[in-house]
């Protein structure tokens, strides 16, 4: 499944348009918030998840509250190599930031998703191309990608930004991986 996440270039707060084969979604960061507080909704305005950030300058701690009652904790495990863990509902996910602008998500020991970020950003316009397995949890993966963007890229309001990507990595990116 291919998903596109586009951050709106011109807005007072971070707003995202999300296009998936299952439908359109919209996310918006709360205005004047000290932490990352993002609501994810369907195009019709029905809430599907809420992301709540905790004040933690180094660990990027967040809680995901999905509308079906599931809850997850998301946080940075390895600061230098950017490894994140998402735990909840009896499941464990790992998100790896690789060299350059690539990321991958594993459930247990199996890769279920990969995404990349655009190198050149105009204003706030970050773009993410996400590929995921057909049976992967779309809403949870959207929460992870939105959290990565909000915690790492939200303070950049310059006209043009060139992202050189990450230099360190804990786990190599698998260029040959394809969603199943």
C-alpha positions, 0 to 999 in steps of 0.5 A: 500500500502506498501512502502520501503525507504532505505537510502544508507549506503555509499554515500557523501550525503544522497541518497535514494532508494524507492520501491512502488507498483507504481514503483521505485523512487530515492531521493538525497540530494544536496551536500554541502547544508546548508539546506535540499534540496532533489530532488525526481525522478522516477527511469527513472530520471523524477522529481516528487518533490523538498524539500527545507529546511529553516534555522530554528534550532528548527522548521524544516521548509520545502517547498514541490514543487510537479511536478504537481504544488502543494506546501506545507509547512511542519514544526514542531508545537510541538517541545517536542512531535514532531508534524508536520503540512503539509499545502497546496493545501487546505489540512492539514496533521499532522505527529505524532512521537510516543514513540519508532520508530513509526510515523503516518500521518493524513489527517484532523482527519483520519489516512492515513499512518504509518511508522517505522524506523529501530533501528540499523543503519549501517553508514547512512543506515536508513530504513523506512517501510511505510504503507498507504491507497490506495488513499493517496498521495504517493508523498506527504507522501514520501516528509514527510518521507524524510524530517523527516529523513533528518532533524533528522538523517542526521548528523549521519555518525558513523559506527553503531548507535542504535536509542532508539526512542522518549520518548515523544508523543502527540498522542498514536500510534494505533497498530491496524490501517490498510490501507484501 
